[in-house]
């Protein structure tokens, strides 16, 4: 990075957006949700949550990113993150380094770039998830976030396998929604903690009924296990499919050295256990999977 450049790293996930200022080392985390009324932005991140269950006839709740694709304008979200970092203070406009899905299309890449430029940034540089996470030598990477999972195998100086599947954290939320009739990521986190502890805790949450009356719901952890099991099993099956297609020498290498699991879903009970069982190899996870991508971006040196 040039000495006088002001760089901000962005991990724009479908559930959370993380902003990191290289110069101040300050980090901002926002929920990827926007509340709008016509063209007016009513709230971003936590402010938008206040509109989830009111003025439903006039208010639109937007989840602007899904499967790595921009579905709605992310400008209010980007502006809020940059403003909270005071990125526009001083004479220099900020430049942004953005992690994007490895298989992002050129059309989507141009759309991402234009939206960042419309926010007033000076320059935009992209780095794919694979390039951000890849290490030297042979590696088997599984990066699972909120709306998709990437599987990559690198060896002999090239990428042997590159696969994207749409099984990840959001699909667990959708299954939980079918079980308790209310979408909530908090139940996923509480249930995951219970599974790690090998307990069947009684979980509590609040939900609105059809008349918009708030009720308390009690549900045992075990009743949510099918949601975790379905998504974990699908990810594991795809990982095994990729593993089975490798040369025997590479299979032996990964059986000894393990498969790397990163991303927000790596924090949840299920994926690592299923992968390890299906392939009989160690699964290497960080202790803060939700921060893996932004941590990787911190180490990137732009030209």
Sine and cosine of phi, psi and omega as CSV:
sin_phi,cos_phi,sin_psi,cos_psi,sin_omega,cos_omega
0.00,0.00,0.67,-0.74,0.02,-1.00
-0.89,0.45,0.52,-0.85,-0.12,-0.99
-0.86,0.51,-0.64,0.77,-0.09,-1.00
-1.00,-0.02,-0.05,1.00,0.00,-1.00
-0.96,0.27,0.58,-0.81,0.09,-1.00
-0.96,-0.29,0.95,-0.32,-0.12,-0.99
-0.95,-0.32,0.67,-0.74,0.09,-1.00
-0.85,-0.53,0.77,-0.64,0.09,-1.00
-1.00,-0.06,0.67,-0.74,-0.02,-1.00
-0.77,-0.63,0.79,-0.62,0.18,-0.98
-0.93,-0.37,0.99,-0.11,-0.12,-0.99
-1.00,-0.04,1.00,0.09,0.00,-1.00
-1.00,0.08,0.22,-0.98,0.00,-1.00
-0.96,0.28,-0.34,0.94,-0.01,-1.00
-0.95,-0.33,-0.69,0.73,0.02,-1.00
-0.74,-0.68,0.57,-0.82,0.09,-1.00
-0.90,-0.43,0.80,-0.61,-0.04,-1.00
-0.91,-0.43,0.71,-0.70,0.00,-1.00
-0.86,-0.50,0.71,-0.70,0.00,-1.00
-0.71,-0.70,0.81,-0.58,0.02,-1.00
-1.00,-0.05,0.90,-0.43,-0.04,-1.00
-0.89,0.46,-0.56,0.83,-0.10,-1.00
-0.98,0.20,-0.64,0.77,-0.03,-1.00
-0.99,-0.15,-0.23,0.97,-0.06,-1.00
0.88,0.47,0.38,0.93,0.06,-1.00
-1.00,0.04,0.59,-0.81,-0.03,-1.00
-0.80,-0.60,0.64,-0.77,0.03,-1.00
-0.83,-0.55,0.69,-0.73,0.06,-1.00
-0.85,-0.53,0.81,-0.58,0.01,-1.00
-0.82,-0.57,0.55,-0.84,0.13,-0.99
-0.96,0.27,0.66,-0.75,-0.06,-1.00
-0.99,0.10,0.95,0.30,-0.01,-1.00
-0.51,-0.86,0.65,-0.76,-0.04,-1.00
-0.72,-0.70,0.71,-0.71,0.09,-1.00
-0.97,-0.26,0.78,-0.63,-0.04,-1.00
-0.74,-0.67,0.48,-0.88,0.14,-0.99
-0.78,-0.62,0.98,-0.19,-0.16,-0.99
0.91,0.41,-0.82,-0.58,0.04,-1.00
-1.00,-0.04,-0.08,1.00,-0.04,-1.00
-1.00,0.07,0.74,-0.67,0.09,-1.00
-1.00,0.06,0.88,-0.48,-0.03,-1.00
-1.00,0.04,-0.56,0.83,-0.04,-1.00
-0.16,-0.99,0.43,-0.90,0.01,-1.00
-0.78,-0.63,0.59,-0.80,0.04,-1.00
0.88,0.48,-0.78,-0.62,-0.06,-1.00
-0.86,0.50,-0.54,0.84,0.02,-1.00
-0.90,0.44,-0.54,0.84,-0.01,-1.00
-0.95,0.31,-0.46,0.89,-0.03,-1.00
-0.88,0.47,-0.47,0.88,-0.01,-1.00
-0.90,0.43,-0.32,0.95,-0.05,-1.00
-0.98,-0.18,0.09,1.00,-0.07,-1.00
-0.87,0.49,-0.60,0.80,-0.12,-0.99
-0.83,-0.56,0.47,0.88,0.07,-1.00
-0.62,-0.79,0.46,-0.89,-0.01,-1.00
0.78,0.62,0.70,0.72,-0.08,-1.00
-0.92,0.40,-0.36,0.93,-0.01,-1.00
-0.98,0.20,-0.32,0.95,-0.03,-1.00
-0.85,-0.52,-0.28,0.96,-0.07,-1.00
-0.98,-0.20,0.70,-0.72,0.05,-1.00
-0.93,-0.36,0.83,-0.56,0.07,-1.00
-0.99,-0.10,0.86,-0.51,-0.07,-1.00
-0.92,-0.40,0.75,-0.66,0.22,-0.98
-0.96,-0.28,1.00,-0.08,-0.29,-0.96
-0.95,0.32,-0.27,0.96,-0.04,-1.00
-0.82,-0.58,0.74,-0.67,0.08,-1.00
-0.51,-0.86,0.71,-0.70,-0.01,-1.00
0.82,0.57,0.50,0.86,0.01,-1.00
0.98,0.22,0.07,1.00,-0.02,-1.00
-0.97,-0.25,0.60,-0.80,0.08,-1.00
-1.00,0.09,0.90,-0.43,0.00,-1.00
-1.00,-0.08,-0.52,0.85,0.03,-1.00
-0.67,-0.74,0.24,-0.97,-0.01,-1.00
-0.87,0.50,0.73,-0.68,0.04,-1.00
-0.98,-0.19,0.11,0.99,-0.06,-1.00
-0.84,0.55,-0.71,0.70,0.01,-1.00
-0.87,0.50,-0.60,0.80,0.00,-1.00
-0.93,0.37,-0.73,0.69,-0.01,-1.00
-0.90,0.43,-0.70,0.72,0.01,-1.00
-0.87,0.50,-0.68,0.73,-0.01,-1.00
-0.89,0.45,-0.71,0.71,0.00,-1.00
-0.89,0.45,-0.71,0.71,0.00,-1.00
-0.92,0.39,-0.62,0.79,0.01,-1.00
-0.92,0.39,-0.62,0.78,0.01,-1.00
-0.92,0.38,-0.42,0.91,0.10,-1.00
-1.00,0.06,-0.06,1.00,-0.07,-1.00
0.84,0.54,0.64,0.77,-0.09,-1.00
-0.93,0.38,-0.39,0.92,-0.03,-1.00
-0.99,-0.14,0.07,1.00,0.09,-1.00
-0.94,0.33,0.62,-0.78,0.00,-1.00
1.00,-0.06,-0.12,-0.99,-0.09,-1.00
-0.99,0.10,-0.45,0.89,-0.11,-0.99
-1.00,-0.04,0.74,-0.67,0.14,-0.99
-0.98,0.21,0.56,-0.83,-0.05,-1.00
-0.97,0.25,0.47,-0.89,0.22,-0.98
-0.95,-0.32,0.47,-0.88,-0.07,-1.00
-0.84,-0.54,0.66,-0.75,0.11,-0.99
-0.94,-0.33,0.90,-0.44,-0.18,-0.98
-0.87,-0.48,0.78,-0.63,0.13,-0.99
-0.99,0.15,0.68,-0.73,-0.03,-1.00
-0.71,-0.71,0.35,-0.94,0.05,-1.00
-0.83,0.56,0.60,-0.80,-0.06,-1.00
-0.88,0.48,-0.57,0.82,-0.04,-1.00
-0.98,-0.20,0.46,0.89,0.03,-1.00
-0.90,0.44,0.73,-0.68,-0.03,-1.00
-0.94,0.33,0.35,-0.94,0.02,-1.00
-0.89,0.45,-0.59,0.81,0.02,-1.00
-0.90,0.44,-0.70,0.71,0.03,-1.00
-0.92,0.40,-0.61,0.79,0.02,-1.00
-0.87,0.48,-0.67,0.74,0.02,-1.00
-0.92,0.40,-0.59,0.80,0.03,-1.00
-0.91,0.41,-0.70,0.71,0.07,-1.00
-0.85,0.53,-0.73,0.68,-0.06,-1.00
-0.88,0.47,-0.70,0.72,-0.04,-1.00
-0.90,0.43,-0.62,0.79,0.00,-1.00
-0.91,0.41,-0.61,0.79,0.04,-1.00
-0.93,0.36,-0.66,0.75,0.03,-1.00
-0.90,0.44,-0.59,0.80,0.04,-1.00
-0.91,0.42,-0.38,0.93,0.04,-1.00
-0.99,0.16,-0.08,1.00,0.08,-1.00
0.99,-0.15,0.16,0.99,0.03,-1.00
-0.97,0.25,0.39,-0.92,-0.06,-1.00
-0.99,0.16,-0.66,0.75,-0.07,-1.00
-0.51,-0.86,0.51,-0.86,0.02,-1.00
-0.83,-0.56,0.77,-0.63,0.13,-0.99
-0.81,-0.58,0.66,-0.75,-0.02,-1.00
-0.94,-0.34,0.53,-0.85,0.15,-0.99
-0.69,-0.73,0.76,-0.65,-0.03,-1.00
-0.95,0.30,0.40,-0.92,0.05,-1.00
-0.82,0.58,-0.66,0.75,-0.02,-1.00
-0.89,0.46,-0.75,0.66,-0.03,-1.00
-0.91,0.41,-0.51,0.86,0.01,-1.00
-0.96,0.30,-0.58,0.82,-0.11,-0.99
-0.99,-0.13,-0.36,0.93,-0.11,-0.99
-0.91,0.42,0.68,-0.73,0.07,-1.00
-0.92,-0.39,0.20,-0.98,0.02,-1.00
-0.92,0.39,0.50,-0.87,0.01,-1.00
1.00,0.08,-0.15,-0.99,-0.02,-1.00
-0.97,0.25,0.67,-0.74,0.02,-1.00
-0.49,-0.87,0.56,-0.83,0.07,-1.00
-0.87,-0.48,0.95,-0.30,-0.12,-0.99
-0.95,-0.33,0.75,-0.66,0.15,-0.99
-0.83,-0.56,0.92,-0.38,-0.02,-1.00
-0.92,-0.40,0.92,-0.38,-0.11,-0.99
-0.85,-0.53,0.89,-0.45,-0.02,-1.00
-0.95,-0.33,-0.71,-0.71,-0.07,-1.00
-1.00,0.02,-0.64,0.77,-0.13,-0.99
-0.88,-0.48,-0.14,0.99,0.03,-1.00
-0.35,-0.94,0.28,-0.96,0.03,-1.00
-0.80,-0.60,0.73,-0.69,0.08,-1.00
-0.95,-0.30,0.66,-0.75,0.06,-1.00
-0.84,-0.54,0.82,-0.57,-0.01,-1.00
-0.70,-0.71,0.67,-0.74,0.13,-0.99
-0.83,-0.55,0.84,-0.54,-0.01,-1.00
-0.87,-0.50,0.73,-0.68,0.03,-1.00
-0.26,-0.97,0.37,-0.93,0.02,-1.00
0.84,0.54,0.49,0.87,0.05,-1.00
0.97,0.23,0.26,0.97,0.01,-1.00
-0.54,-0.84,0.19,-0.98,0.02,-1.00
-1.00,-0.04,0.91,-0.42,-0.03,-1.00
-1.00,0.06,-0.56,0.83,-0.02,-1.00
-0.69,-0.72,0.71,-0.70,0.09,-1.00
-0.57,-0.82,0.95,-0.32,-0.13,-0.99
-0.70,-0.71,0.68,-0.74,0.10,-1.00
-0.88,-0.47,0.78,-0.62,0.06,-1.00
-0.82,-0.57,0.46,-0.89,-0.07,-1.00
-0.98,-0.22,0.81,0.58,0.18,-0.98
-0.83,-0.55,0.87,-0.50,-0.04,-1.00
-0.25,-0.97,-0.38,-0.93,-0.10,-1.00
-0.87,0.50,-0.60,0.80,-0.04,-1.00
-0.89,0.45,-0.56,0.83,-0.01,-1.00
-0.94,0.35,-0.52,0.85,0.12,-0.99
-0.91,0.41,-0.69,0.72,0.04,-1.00
-0.85,0.53,-0.66,0.75,-0.02,-1.00
-0.91,0.42,-0.63,0.78,0.04,-1.00
-0.92,0.38,-0.64,0.77,0.05,-1.00
-0.89,0.45,-0.61,0.80,0.01,-1.00
-0.88,0.48,-0.64,0.77,0.02,-1.00
-0.91,0.41,-0.50,0.87,-0.04,-1.00
-0.98,0.20,-0.71,0.70,-0.09,-1.00
-0.94,-0.35,0.07,1.00,0.07,-1.00
0.87,0.50,0.49,0.87,0.08,-1.00
-0.38,-0.92,0.80,-0.60,-0.02,-1.00
-0.97,0.26,0.82,-0.57,0.06,-1.00
-0.40,-0.92,0.81,-0.59,0.06,-1.00
-0.98,0.22,-0.33,0.94,-0.05,-1.00
-0.90,0.43,-0.63,0.77,0.04,-1.00
-0.88,0.47,-0.61,0.79,0.02,-1.00
-0.87,0.50,-0.69,0.72,-0.03,-1.00
-0.93,0.38,-0.67,0.75,-0.01,-1.00
-0.93,0.37,-0.65,0.76,0.02,-1.00
-0.92,0.40,-0.65,0.76,0.03,-1.00
-0.87,0.50,-0.67,0.74,0.03,-1.00
-0.88,0.47,-0.64,0.76,0.02,-1.00
-0.90,0.44,-0.64,0.77,0.00,-1.00
-0.92,0.39,-0.63,0.77,0.06,-1.00
-0.86,0.51,-0.62,0.79,-0.03,-1.00
-1.00,0.07,0.00,1.00,-0.03,-1.00
0.83,0.56,0.69,0.72,0.02,-1.00
-0.85,-0.52,0.32,-0.95,0.07,-1.00
-0.90,-0.44,0.94,0.35,-0.08,-1.00
-0.93,0.38,0.45,-0.89,0.15,-0.99
-1.00,0.06,0.89,-0.47,-0.07,-1.00
-0.99,-0.14,0.55,-0.84,0.00,-1.00
-0.86,-0.51,0.64,-0.77,0.14,-0.99
-0.45,-0.89,0.12,-0.99,0.02,-1.00
-0.86,-0.52,0.61,-0.79,-0.02,-1.00
-0.56,-0.83,0.45,-0.89,0.06,-1.00
-1.00,-0.04,0.66,-0.75,0.09,-1.00
-1.00,0.06,-0.12,-0.99,-0.07,-1.00
-0.90,0.44,-0.31,0.95,0.02,-1.00
-0.99,-0.16,0.21,0.98,0.01,-1.00
0.89,0.46,0.56,0.83,0.09,-1.00
-0.98,-0.18,0.74,-0.67,-0.07,-1.00
-0.99,0.16,0.75,-0.66,0.02,-1.00
-0.78,-0.63,0.47,-0.88,0.13,-0.99
-1.00,0.01,0.70,-0.71,0.02,-1.00
-0.89,-0.45,0.72,-0.70,0.11,-0.99
-0.92,-0.40,0.72,-0.70,-0.03,-1.00
-0.49,-0.87,0.66,-0.75,0.01,-1.00
-0.97,0.23,0.54,-0.84,-0.02,-1.00
-0.82,0.57,-0.65,0.76,-0.09,-1.00
-0.87,0.49,-0.47,0.88,0.00,-1.00
-0.94,0.34,-0.34,0.94,0.03,-1.00
-1.00,-0.05,-0.16,0.99,-0.05,-1.00
-0.84,0.55,-0.63,0.78,0.03,-1.00
-0.82,0.57,-0.53,0.85,0.03,-1.00
-0.91,0.42,-0.71,0.71,0.04,-1.00
-0.92,0.39,-0.68,0.74,-0.09,-1.00
-0.89,0.45,-0.70,0.72,-0.05,-1.00
-0.88,0.47,-0.75,0.66,-0.04,-1.00
-0.94,0.35,-0.68,0.73,0.01,-1.00
-0.88,0.47,-0.65,0.76,0.00,-1.00
-0.91,0.42,-0.66,0.76,0.00,-1.00
-0.91,0.42,-0.70,0.71,0.04,-1.00
-0.87,0.49,-0.69,0.72,-0.01,-1.00
-0.89,0.46,-0.66,0.75,0.01,-1.00
-0.89,0.46,-0.65,0.76,0.01,-1.00
-0.94,0.35,-0.62,0.78,0.05,-1.00
-0.89,0.46,-0.68,0.73,0.02,-1.00
-0.91,0.42,-0.62,0.78,0.04,-1.00
-0.86,0.50,-0.69,0.73,0.03,-1.00
-0.92,0.38,-0.64,0.77,0.00,-1.00
-0.90,0.43,-0.70,0.72,-0.05,-1.00
-0.90,0.43,-0.39,0.92,0.00,-1.00
-1.00,0.08,-0.01,1.00,-0.03,-1.00
-1.00,0.07,0.42,-0.91,0.11,-0.99
-0.87,0.49,0.46,-0.89,-0.06,-1.00
-0.84,0.54,-0.61,0.79,-0.03,-1.00
-0.90,0.43,-0.61,0.79,0.03,-1.00
-0.95,0.30,-0.62,0.79,0.06,-1.00
-0.85,0.53,-0.71,0.71,0.02,-1.00
-0.88,0.47,-0.63,0.78,0.01,-1.00
-0.87,0.49,-0.74,0.67,-0.05,-1.00
-0.96,0.26,-0.45,0.89,0.10,-0.99
-0.90,0.43,-0.51,0.86,0.02,-1.00
-1.00,0.08,-0.69,0.72,-0.15,-0.99
-0.99,-0.14,-0.27,0.96,0.11,-0.99
1.00,-0.06,0.15,-0.99,0.03,-1.00
-0.93,-0.36,0.68,-0.73,-0.03,-1.00
-1.00,-0.06,0.81,-0.59,0.02,-1.00
-0.90,-0.43,0.84,-0.54,-0.03,-1.00
-0.75,-0.66,0.09,-1.00,0.01,-1.00
0.99,-0.10,0.16,-0.99,-0.08,-1.00
-0.85,0.52,-0.58,0.82,-0.03,-1.00
-0.95,0.30,-0.28,0.96,0.06,-1.00
-0.91,0.42,-0.37,0.93,0.03,-1.00
-0.97,0.23,-0.33,0.94,-0.08,-1.00
-1.00,0.05,0.52,-0.85,0.13,-0.99
-0.94,0.35,0.72,-0.69,0.08,-1.00
0.71,-0.70,-0.93,0.36,-0.10,-0.99
-0.85,0.53,-0.75,0.66,-0.04,-1.00
-0.91,0.41,-0.61,0.79,0.00,-1.00
-0.91,0.40,-0.67,0.74,0.00,-1.00
-0.92,0.39,-0.69,0.73,0.00,-1.00
-0.89,0.46,-0.72,0.69,-0.01,-1.00
-0.88,0.48,-0.64,0.77,-0.01,-1.00
-0.94,0.34,-0.67,0.74,-0.07,-1.00
-0.95,0.31,-0.51,0.86,-0.08,-1.00
-0.93,-0.36,-0.17,0.99,0.01,-1.00
0.84,0.54,0.71,0.70,0.04,-1.00
-0.67,-0.74,0.35,-0.94,0.04,-1.00
-0.93,0.36,0.55,-0.83,0.09,-1.00
-0.90,-0.43,0.86,-0.51,-0.09,-1.00
-0.99,-0.13,0.89,-0.45,0.00,-1.00
-0.86,-0.51,0.54,-0.84,0.16,-0.99
-0.98,0.20,0.16,-0.99,0.01,-1.00
-1.00,-0.02,-0.01,1.00,0.02,-1.00
-0.61,-0.79,0.92,0.39,-0.09,-1.00
-0.84,0.55,-0.57,0.82,-0.02,-1.00
-0.90,0.43,-0.32,0.95,-0.04,-1.00
-0.96,-0.27,0.08,1.00,-0.07,-1.00
-0.84,0.55,-0.70,0.71,-0.09,-1.00
-0.95,0.33,-0.71,0.71,-0.01,-1.00
-0.92,0.39,-0.55,0.83,0.07,-1.00
-0.91,0.42,-0.62,0.79,0.04,-1.00
-0.91,0.42,-0.64,0.77,0.01,-1.00
-0.91,0.42,-0.52,0.85,0.00,-1.00
-0.87,0.49,-0.48,0.88,-0.04,-1.00
-1.00,-0.01,-0.05,1.00,-0.04,-1.00
-0.99,0.16,0.71,-0.70,0.08,-1.00
-0.95,-0.32,0.93,-0.38,0.02,-1.00
-0.97,0.25,0.49,-0.87,0.03,-1.00
-0.96,0.29,0.00,0.00,0.00,0.00
